[in-house]
Amino acid sequence: MLRLRAPSDDLIREFLLQQGKLGFSYDSVGYSSHTPPADFVVDSTRIKLGEGEQIYRLAVESLKNWDQFKLGWVKVQPSQVPIQVGESVAVVARAIGLVWINACQIIYVVDESGPVSRFGFAYGTLPDHAAIGEERFLIEWNHEDNSVWFDILAFSKPRHFLVRLGYPIVRLTQKRFGRESTNALLKSVMNLKKS
């Protein structure tokens, strides 16, 4: 959905209620958990957050708060959606003078312990999204070397005609999101550690 101004909370609620009934806009649902489909563009961004259990727990808290979306030009609404399968969110982004409201739904949640502890989730696009595809956000704590990482994996292709028309700019924006999102989560973890 395109708008000239930011949407109200009521508009977002109604939008997500309608979109959630329609199902995903692509067939490869859940593929971000293993091998992305060959006919999509794949983006991967990874950053080391630090070391140890405290950093891992703070990173999980930041991810649950959707801090990776607190970038100024993009955000998630509603902002307090729990990380649970079936929950829907609107990714609201400002680009080319417009407000893009993109419907997504959480497909799966990762919560594993073992030699590598993992927490994260993936969401997929619903019909009213500028693109088609999936994005996974994952915190990993490798107990062998004590390192904690934040990883984003996405596969997508354009759906909206403006996205197809401006695809080179869209690709730059997707890469920008990966960089800024990983840095936003790192900043959130460092701020939580200080407090």
VEXDREN-2710 file (C-alpha; in Angstrom, 1 decimal):
% VEXDREN-2710
k/r/px/py/pz
1/MET/0.0/0.0/0.0
2/LEU/1.3/3.4/-0.9
3/ARG/0.5/6.6/0.9
4/LEU/1.8/10.2/1.1
5/ARG/1.7/10.3/4.9
6/ALA/2.4/7.9/7.7
7/PRO/-0.5/5.5/8.5
8/SER/-2.5/5.6/11.7
9/ASP/-2.5/2.6/14.1
10/ASP/-6.1/2.0/13.2
11/LEU/-5.3/1.8/9.5
12/ILE/-2.5/-0.6/10.1
13/ARG/-4.7/-2.9/12.3
14/GLU/-7.3/-3.1/9.6
15/PHE/-4.7/-3.5/6.8
16/LEU/-3.1/-6.4/8.7
17/LEU/-6.4/-8.0/9.5
18/GLN/-7.3/-8.1/5.8
19/GLN/-3.9/-9.2/4.6
20/GLY/-3.5/-12.0/7.2
21/LYS/-6.6/-13.7/5.7
22/LEU/-5.1/-13.9/2.2
23/GLY/-2.0/-16.1/2.7
24/PHE/1.5/-15.6/1.5
25/SER/2.3/-14.1/-1.9
26/TYR/4.9/-16.8/-2.9
27/ASP/5.2/-20.6/-2.9
28/SER/8.6/-21.0/-1.3
29/VAL/7.4/-20.4/2.3
30/GLY/10.0/-21.4/4.9
31/TYR/12.9/-21.7/2.5
32/SER/15.0/-19.2/4.5
33/SER/15.5/-22.0/7.0
34/HIS/17.6/-23.9/4.5
35/THR/18.2/-23.1/0.8
36/PRO/16.6/-20.1/-0.8
37/PRO/14.8/-20.7/-4.1
38/ALA/17.0/-20.2/-7.3
39/ASP/14.7/-17.7/-9.0
40/PHE/15.0/-15.1/-6.2
41/VAL/17.7/-12.6/-5.4
42/VAL/19.4/-13.5/-2.1
43/ASP/20.9/-11.0/0.4
44/SER/22.9/-12.0/3.4
45/THR/24.3/-9.7/6.1
46/ARG/26.2/-10.8/9.2
47/ILE/27.8/-8.9/12.1
48/LYS/29.6/-9.9/15.2
49/LEU/27.9/-8.5/18.3
50/GLY/30.4/-9.6/20.9
51/GLU/31.0/-12.6/23.1
52/GLY/29.3/-14.5/25.8
53/GLU/26.0/-15.2/27.3
54/GLN/25.2/-11.7/28.3
55/ILE/25.6/-10.4/24.8
56/TYR/23.5/-13.3/23.5
57/ARG/20.6/-12.6/25.9
58/LEU/20.7/-8.8/25.2
59/ALA/20.7/-9.5/21.4
60/VAL/17.7/-11.8/21.8
61/GLU/15.9/-9.0/23.8
62/SER/16.7/-6.5/21.1
63/LEU/15.4/-8.8/18.4
64/LYS/12.2/-9.4/20.3
65/ASN/11.8/-5.6/20.5
66/TRP/12.3/-5.3/16.7
67/ASP/15.2/-2.9/17.3
68/GLN/16.7/-3.9/13.9
69/PHE/13.9/-1.8/12.4
70/LYS/14.4/1.4/14.3
71/LEU/16.2/3.2/11.5
72/GLY/14.2/6.4/11.1
73/TRP/13.3/5.6/7.5
74/VAL/11.8/2.2/8.2
75/LYS/9.9/0.8/11.2
76/VAL/7.6/-2.1/12.1
77/GLN/4.0/-1.4/13.1
78/PRO/2.6/-2.4/15.6
79/SER/5.9/-2.1/17.3
80/GLN/5.2/-4.6/20.2
81/VAL/4.1/-7.6/18.1
82/PRO/5.3/-10.8/19.9
83/ILE/7.7/-13.1/18.0
84/GLN/5.2/-15.9/17.3
85/VAL/4.2/-17.9/14.3
86/GLY/1.2/-16.3/12.6
87/GLU/1.7/-12.8/13.9
88/SER/1.5/-10.1/11.2
89/VAL/3.4/-6.8/11.0
90/ALA/3.5/-3.9/8.6
91/VAL/7.0/-2.8/7.5
92/VAL/6.6/0.9/6.9
93/ALA/9.3/2.5/4.9
94/ARG/9.8/6.0/3.4
95/ALA/11.3/6.0/-0.1
96/ILE/11.0/8.2/-3.2
97/GLY/8.8/10.6/-1.3
98/LEU/6.2/8.0/-0.5
99/VAL/5.3/5.8/2.5
100/TRP/5.3/2.1/1.6
101/ILE/3.3/-0.1/3.9
102/ASN/4.3/-3.8/3.4
103/ALA/2.4/-6.7/5.0
104/CYS/4.4/-9.6/6.4
105/GLN/3.6/-12.6/8.6
106/ILE/5.9/-14.6/10.9
107/ILE/6.4/-18.1/9.4
108/TYR/8.7/-19.8/11.9
109/VAL/10.6/-19.1/15.1
110/VAL/14.0/-20.5/15.9
111/ASP/14.8/-21.1/19.6
112/GLU/17.6/-23.7/19.9
113/SER/20.3/-24.5/22.5
114/GLY/23.3/-26.7/22.0
115/PRO/26.9/-26.1/20.8
116/VAL/25.4/-23.1/19.0
117/SER/22.4/-21.4/20.6
118/ARG/20.1/-19.7/18.2
119/PHE/17.1/-17.4/18.5
120/GLY/15.3/-15.7/15.6
121/PHE/12.4/-15.8/13.2
122/ALA/11.5/-15.3/9.6
123/TYR/8.6/-13.5/8.0
124/GLY/7.1/-13.8/4.6
125/THR/5.4/-11.3/2.3
126/LEU/1.6/-11.1/2.2
127/PRO/-0.2/-9.9/-1.0
128/ASP/0.1/-6.2/-0.4
129/HIS/3.9/-5.9/-0.2
130/ALA/6.2/-4.2/-2.7
131/ALA/8.2/-7.4/-3.1
132/ILE/7.7/-11.1/-2.9
133/GLY/9.8/-13.2/-0.6
134/GLU/11.1/-13.9/2.9
135/GLU/13.5/-12.5/5.5
136/ARG/15.1/-14.3/8.4
137/PHE/16.7/-12.6/11.5
138/LEU/18.9/-14.8/13.6
139/ILE/21.1/-14.4/16.7
140/GLU/23.7/-17.1/17.1
141/TRP/26.0/-17.9/20.1
142/ASN/28.8/-20.3/19.3
143/HIS/29.8/-21.8/22.6
144/GLU/33.1/-23.1/21.2
145/ASP/34.6/-19.6/20.6
146/ASN/32.0/-17.7/22.6
147/SER/31.2/-15.4/19.7
148/VAL/27.7/-13.9/19.2
149/TRP/26.5/-13.0/15.7
150/PHE/23.5/-11.4/14.1
151/ASP/22.6/-12.7/10.7
152/ILE/20.0/-11.5/8.2
153/LEU/19.1/-13.7/5.2
154/ALA/16.5/-12.6/2.7
155/PHE/15.3/-13.7/-0.7
156/SER/13.1/-11.5/-2.8
157/LYS/11.9/-10.3/-6.2
158/PRO/9.8/-7.3/-7.1
159/ARG/6.0/-7.4/-7.1
160/HIS/4.9/-3.8/-7.4
161/PHE/5.4/-2.1/-10.8
162/LEU/7.3/0.9/-9.2
163/VAL/9.7/-1.6/-7.6
164/ARG/10.3/-3.3/-11.0
165/LEU/10.7/0.2/-12.6
166/GLY/13.3/1.4/-10.1
167/TYR/14.9/-2.0/-9.3
168/PRO/18.5/-0.8/-9.3
169/ILE/17.5/1.7/-6.6
170/VAL/15.5/-0.9/-4.7
171/ARG/18.6/-3.2/-4.7
172/LEU/20.7/-0.4/-3.1
173/THR/17.9/0.2/-0.6
174/GLN/17.8/-3.5/0.3
175/LYS/21.5/-3.6/0.9
176/ARG/21.3/-0.4/2.9
177/PHE/18.7/-2.0/5.1
178/GLY/20.9/-5.0/5.7
179/ARG/23.9/-2.8/6.8
180/GLU/21.8/-0.4/8.9
181/SER/19.7/-3.1/10.5
182/THR/22.7/-5.1/11.7
183/ASN/24.3/-1.9/13.0
184/ALA/21.1/-0.9/14.7
185/LEU/20.9/-4.2/16.6
186/LEU/24.6/-3.9/17.6
187/LYS/23.9/-0.4/18.9
188/SER/20.9/-1.6/20.8
189/VAL/22.9/-4.4/22.4
190/MET/25.7/-2.0/23.4
191/ASN/23.2/0.4/24.9
192/LEU/21.5/-2.4/26.9
193/LYS/24.9/-3.5/28.1
194/LYS/25.7/0.0/29.5
195/SER/22.4/0.3/31.3
END
